[in-house]
Amino acid sequence: TPKFRKTEADWEVQARDLLNLMGLESRASDYAKNLSYGNQRRLEIARALATTPKVLLLDEPAAGLNTQEKAQLMNLIAEIRNRYNVTILLIEHDMKLVMGVCERIVVLDHGEVIARGTPKEIQHNPKVIEAYLGVS
């Protein structure tokens, strides 16, 4: 029906826009299994964004990425937050990434919250320094 074709065309545009945002437009015809690990991770984020979430949970998105891919991911997360006005909950151990994209941070040590604050507050928090650097 015309309505179905219009809806399908709208989805195609949305999918192409997301692939473009992720830098995957040239790989649109490829199977996901044939993409590099970093590209597979970006595709996963695109798939999540396609659902138009209010909150996007990214669990260790930098795991297995090289330094260049992590820098691209940091820019991508900021772009997603700004373009889609979505709250991003990031679970990550890469502190450069965390400090580079987060506005508010909650730090856990063995499952217990030990600090909350801005990146600057967290960097200077004695409990965080002791827990993660072993320095008191």
Secondary structure by P-SEA (a helix, b strand, c coil): caaaaaaaaaaaaaaaaaaaaaccccccccccccccaaaaaaaaaaaaacccccbbbbccccccccaaaaaaaaaaaaaaaaaacccccccccaaaaaaacccbbbbbccccccccccaaaaaacaaaaaaccccc
